[in-house]
Amino acid sequence: MMKLVFVVPLLAPYDILRFESMAKIEDLELHIVVERDTDKEREGWRFQQIQGCQVYLLNSKRFKSYQVKHKNDGYSIEQSRFYPFGLKRLLKKINPDIVLICNAMQAMFASGKREYQLGIIVEDTLRAAEGRTPINKWLKRLAYNKVDFCVPFTQSAIQFLQVNRIEKPIIRSSWSINLELFQDLQNDEEREQMCYKLELPQNKKKYIIISSLIARKGVLQFLGAWNNMPANFTLQSELYICGDGPLRTDILNYLTEHNIINVHLLGTRTYDDVAHYLQCCDVFVLPTLEDLCSLAVFEAMAAGKPILTTIYNGAKEMIVENENGYVFDVMQESSTRKALENIWNSDLQAFGNKSLEIINNYANDIVMERLYLDLIRKKPGSI
């Protein structure tokens, strides 16, 4: 029996499904340590118990908030630093074989004298590190060097480790997805009925962005290219933006100023609604300026959709150019317009089928069992 602990800042809906899947594995005792109950940007995420797991709420204390500014591309990320006081004491009580953490601060509190193996899930990229201060970069390298092994989710994360000379053993893993949640509409008739319910047109190509409305997500830059597409594209295309945030007013002002009538702001929707919008729209777009590894790409692929995303997204490796989507540079309007032109002229059904073929290997049970088999080799006393 292996006793495994995951330490996470918040309990996301998709994490719950991943942990429930992993908890079904025999000879595994799964513990989840959650730093805090919720967050102002994730009000729908709440601490709760998970079937098959033992779950603990740590109530980490906020130390300070700060901005990571990207000088070249003019955006910043608001971040908060939390201190997980009590983490080491709780881990001693659980007495695990392996602990998986997901950020540098957790590494600082979980390291030191211990009997368990300590691993860190790596989603960092060189792009994400560009706006950090030298002291921040030094502290992150210090934290990474306190763990026993790293679990990168993308090739971009592996590159981050290599450039920063973090020479730790690697277990390659990834995000995973509950495929069934994004495939509950079984046929064209059910999709048509859902389109009617969601007030989506049947006779136009429907593009959807699922994103927080913050500068880092590149929505305004994307709208600049969208607004300059040819008339035949504009007349036959609709863009739906699902999400909310401080940039909402700026986006509304831009749409009004440029008299753009084929873009619709949906606001925040439930996870089930998101799944249905994905199944009913034709193309998923994420014009991000920085994403470590966007789970929304996985969700859209599970819904069988072609993908347009940027060179700044760690999940870009899920895209096979000219087979299930296109990768573009949202900071270059010509690159964005070219991606839109390419997808306009593509066989969307074939692209969607390719997305499904790829994502089938990322189902929760497949990814989490593979991770378990890799981790069990790290268990103290294993050969």
C-alpha positions in Angstrom: 0.0 0.0 0.0 1.4 3.4 -1.0 0.3 6.5 0.9 0.3 9.5 -1.4 -0.4 13.2 -0.5 -1.3 15.9 -3.0 -1.0 19.5 -1.8 -3.1 22.0 -3.8 -3.8 25.7 -3.3 -7.6 25.3 -4.0 -9.9 22.4 -4.9 -11.0 22.9 -8.5 -13.9 20.9 -10.0 -11.6 19.2 -12.4 -9.2 18.2 -9.6 -12.0 16.5 -7.8 -12.7 14.3 -10.8 -9.0 13.5 -11.2 -8.6 12.6 -7.5 -11.8 10.5 -7.5 -10.4 8.5 -10.5 -7.0 8.0 -8.8 -8.6 7.0 -5.5 -10.1 3.9 -7.2 -6.6 2.4 -7.7 -6.0 -0.6 -5.4 -3.1 -0.4 -3.0 -3.2 3.4 -2.9 -4.2 5.5 0.1 -4.8 9.0 -1.2 -4.7 12.2 0.9 -5.5 15.7 -0.4 -4.3 18.8 1.5 -6.0 22.0 0.4 -4.4 25.3 1.4 -7.6 27.4 1.5 -11.3 27.2 1.1 -11.8 29.5 -1.9 -10.5 32.6 -3.7 -12.0 35.9 -4.9 -11.2 34.9 -8.5 -12.6 31.3 -8.0 -15.7 31.9 -5.9 -17.3 28.7 -7.3 -14.4 26.6 -6.0 -15.1 25.4 -2.5 -13.4 23.0 -0.1 -15.3 19.7 0.1 -14.7 16.0 0.8 -13.8 13.7 -2.1 -15.0 10.2 -2.5 -12.3 7.7 -1.7 -9.9 10.3 -0.4 -9.0 11.9 3.0 -9.2 15.6 2.5 -7.7 18.3 4.9 -8.2 22.1 4.9 -4.9 23.9 5.9 -6.1 27.6 5.9 -2.9 29.0 4.6 -2.2 32.7 5.5 -1.8 35.4 2.8 1.5 37.0 3.1 1.3 39.7 0.4 0.0 40.4 -3.1 2.2 41.6 -5.9 2.3 42.1 -9.7 4.5 40.2 -12.1 4.9 42.6 -15.0 5.7 41.6 -18.6 7.5 44.7 -19.9 7.7 43.7 -23.6 4.0 42.8 -24.1 2.4 45.2 -21.6 0.5 42.9 -19.3 0.9 42.0 -15.7 -0.3 39.2 -13.4 -1.7 39.8 -10.0 -0.4 37.2 -7.6 -0.6 36.5 -3.9 1.9 34.7 -1.7 0.5 32.3 0.9 2.4 30.7 3.7 1.1 27.1 4.4 1.8 27.1 8.1 1.1 23.7 9.6 1.9 21.8 6.4 4.9 20.0 7.8 3.1 19.1 11.0 0.2 17.7 9.1 2.4 15.7 6.8 4.2 14.2 9.8 0.8 13.2 11.1 -0.3 11.5 7.8 3.2 9.8 7.5 3.1 9.5 3.7 5.4 7.7 1.4 5.2 10.4 -1.3 4.1 14.0 -1.3 3.3 15.9 -4.5 3.3 19.7 -4.2 2.6 22.3 -6.9 4.5 25.5 -6.1 7.7 26.8 -4.7 6.2 28.0 -1.4 4.9 24.6 -0.6 8.3 23.2 -1.4 9.9 25.4 1.2 7.5 24.3 3.9 7.4 20.6 3.0 11.2 20.0 2.6 13.8 19.6 5.3 14.2 16.5 7.4 11.6 14.0 6.3 11.1 10.3 5.5 8.9 10.8 2.5 9.9 11.5 -1.2 9.0 15.0 -2.2 8.0 15.8 -5.8 6.8 19.1 -7.4 4.3 19.4 -10.3 5.9 21.7 -12.8 3.8 24.0 -15.1 6.4 26.8 -15.1 7.5 28.1 -18.5 10.3 30.5 -19.6 7.5 32.8 -20.8 6.0 32.9 -17.3 9.4 33.6 -15.8 10.1 36.7 -18.0 8.4 39.2 -15.6 9.9 37.8 -12.4 12.4 39.7 -10.4 15.9 38.2 -10.0 15.2 37.5 -6.3 12.0 35.7 -7.2 13.8 33.6 -9.8 16.5 32.7 -7.3 14.0 31.7 -4.6 12.1 29.5 -7.1 15.4 27.7 -8.1 16.2 27.2 -4.5 12.8 25.7 -3.9 13.0 23.4 -6.8 16.3 22.1 -5.6 14.8 21.1 -2.3 12.6 18.4 -3.9 13.5 14.9 -4.9 11.9 14.8 -8.3 9.9 17.0 -10.7 6.7 16.2 -12.6 6.5 18.5 -15.6 3.2 18.7 -17.5 4.6 20.1 -20.8 7.7 20.2 -22.9 7.8 23.9 -22.1 8.1 23.0 -18.5 11.0 20.6 -19.2 12.7 23.4 -21.1 12.2 25.7 -18.0 13.9 23.1 -15.8 16.8 22.7 -18.3 17.5 26.4 -18.7 17.4 26.9 -14.9 19.8 23.9 -14.5 17.4 22.1 -12.1 18.8 18.6 -12.5 16.2 16.5 -10.7 14.8 13.1 -11.9 11.7 13.7 -14.1 8.4 11.9 -14.2 6.4 13.2 -17.2 2.7 13.7 -16.6 -0.1 16.0 -17.8 -3.5 17.4 -17.2 -6.3 14.9 -17.7 -10.0 15.2 -18.4 -13.3 13.6 -17.7 -14.2 12.9 -21.3 -17.8 12.0 -20.6 -18.6 15.4 -19.2 -17.9 17.0 -22.6 -19.6 14.3 -24.7 -23.0 14.1 -23.1 -24.8 15.4 -26.3 -25.0 12.1 -28.2 -26.1 13.2 -31.7 -26.9 16.1 -34.0 -30.5 16.3 -32.8 -29.4 16.8 -29.2 -26.9 19.4 -30.2 -29.5 21.2 -32.2 -31.8 21.3 -29.2 -29.0 22.6 -27.0 -28.1 25.2 -29.6 -31.7 26.4 -29.5 -31.7 26.4 -25.7 -28.4 28.4 -25.6 -29.7 30.7 -28.4 -26.9 29.8 -30.8 -27.4 30.2 -34.6 -27.4 27.0 -36.7 -26.3 28.7 -40.0 -23.1 30.3 -38.9 -19.6 29.2 -37.8 -19.5 29.6 -34.0 -16.1 30.4 -32.3 -15.8 30.3 -28.5 -13.3 31.7 -26.1 -13.4 30.4 -22.5 -11.2 32.6 -20.4 -11.0 35.1 -17.5 -11.3 38.6 -18.9 -7.8 39.8 -17.9 -5.0 41.3 -19.9 -2.9 38.1 -19.8 -5.5 36.2 -21.9 -5.0 38.3 -25.1 -8.7 38.8 -25.8 -8.3 42.5 -26.9 -5.4 41.6 -29.2 -7.5 38.8 -30.7 -10.5 41.1 -31.3 -8.2 43.5 -33.2 -7.6 40.7 -35.7 -11.2 39.5 -35.6 -12.4 43.0 -36.5 -10.2 43.1 -39.6 -11.2 39.8 -41.2 -12.8 39.9 -44.7 -16.5 40.6 -45.0 -17.4 37.0 -46.0 -15.8 35.8 -42.8 -17.5 38.4 -40.6 -21.0 37.8 -42.1 -20.8 34.1 -41.5 -19.0 34.0 -38.1 -20.0 34.6 -34.5 -17.7 34.7 -31.5 -18.8 33.9 -28.0 -16.7 34.8 -25.0 -17.4 32.8 -21.8 -15.9 34.3 -18.7 -15.7 37.5 -16.7 -13.1 39.8 -15.2 -11.8 43.4 -14.9 -11.3 43.7 -18.7 -15.0 43.3 -19.4 -15.6 47.0 -19.6 -12.7 47.6 -22.0 -13.9 44.8 -24.2 -17.5 46.2 -24.3 -16.1 49.7 -25.1 -14.0 48.2 -28.0 -17.0 46.3 -29.4 -19.1 49.5 -29.3 -16.4 51.8 -30.7 -15.9 49.5 -33.7 -19.5 48.6 -34.1 -18.8 44.9 -33.8 -22.1 42.9 -33.6 -20.9 39.3 -34.1 -19.1 39.1 -30.7 -21.1 38.1 -27.6 -20.1 38.2 -23.9 -21.7 35.3 -22.0 -20.3 36.1 -18.6 -19.5 33.4 -16.0 -21.2 30.1 -16.7 -21.4 26.8 -14.8 -19.1 23.9 -15.6 -22.0 22.1 -17.3 -22.9 25.1 -19.4 -19.3 25.4 -20.5 -19.4 21.8 -21.6 -22.5 22.4 -23.7 -21.2 25.6 -25.3 -18.1 23.7 -26.3 -20.2 20.9 -27.9 -22.4 23.4 -29.7 -19.8 25.8 -31.1 -17.5 24.9 -34.0 -14.0 26.2 -33.1 -12.3 26.8 -29.7 -10.0 29.8 -29.4 -7.6 30.7 -26.6 -5.6 33.8 -27.5 -3.5 33.8 -24.3 -0.3 35.8 -23.8 0.8 33.4 -21.1 -0.6 30.0 -20.0 1.4 27.3 -18.3 -0.8 24.6 -19.6 -4.4 25.5 -20.3 -6.9 22.8 -19.3 -9.5 24.6 -21.4 -7.7 23.2 -24.5 -8.1 19.7 -23.1 -11.8 20.3 -22.5 -12.4 21.7 -26.0 -10.6 18.7 -27.5 -12.8 16.3 -25.4 -15.8 18.1 -27.0 -14.3 17.2 -30.4 -13.4 20.7 -31.5 -10.6 22.2 -33.6 -8.2 24.4 -31.6 -6.7 27.8 -32.1 -4.2 28.8 -29.5 -1.0 30.7 -29.2 2.8 30.1 -29.0 2.6 31.3 -25.4 0.4 28.4 -24.2 2.2 25.4 -22.8 -0.7 23.3 -24.1 0.3 24.2 -27.7 1.9 20.8 -27.9 -1.6 19.3 -28.0 -2.0 20.9 -31.5 -1.0 19.0 -34.6 -0.8 21.8 -37.2 -3.2 21.4 -40.1 -4.7 18.3 -38.4 -6.6 19.5 -35.3 -5.8 23.2 -35.2 -3.3 26.0 -35.6 -0.9 27.8 -33.3 -0.4 31.6 -33.7 1.2 34.7 -32.2 -1.6 36.9 -30.9 0.8 39.8 -30.7 1.1 39.7 -34.5 -2.2 40.5 -36.1 -1.1 38.9 -39.4 -0.4 35.6 -37.5 -3.8 35.7 -35.9 -5.7 36.4 -39.1 -3.7 33.7 -40.9 -4.8 31.2 -38.2 -8.5 32.3 -38.7 -8.2 32.0 -42.4 -6.7 28.5 -42.1 -9.4 27.2 -39.9 -12.1 28.9 -42.1 -10.8 26.8 -45.0 -10.4 23.6 -43.0 -12.5 20.5 -42.6 -13.8 21.2 -39.1 -15.3 17.7 -38.7 -11.9 16.0 -39.5 -10.1 18.4 -37.2 -12.5 17.7 -34.4 -12.1 13.9 -34.9 -8.3 14.4 -34.7 -8.8 16.3 -31.4 -10.8 13.4 -30.1 -8.2 10.9 -31.2 -5.5 12.8 -29.3 -7.4 13.5 -26.2 -8.6 9.9 -25.7 -5.1 9.3 -24.3 -5.6 11.9 -21.6 -8.7 10.5 -19.9 -8.5 10.8 -16.1 -8.2 7.0 -15.4 -5.4 6.6 -18.0 -3.3 9.6 -16.8 -3.7 9.1 -13.1 -3.0 5.3 -13.2 0.2 6.1 -15.3 1.2 8.6 -12.7 0.6 6.1 -9.9 2.8 3.5 -11.6 5.6 6.1 -12.0 5.3 7.3 -8.4 5.3 3.8 -6.8 8.9 3.4 -8.1 9.7 6.5 -5.9 8.3 5.0 -2.8 11.0 4.6 -0.1 12.2 1.0 -0.1 11.2 0.4 -3.8 13.8 -1.1 -6.1 
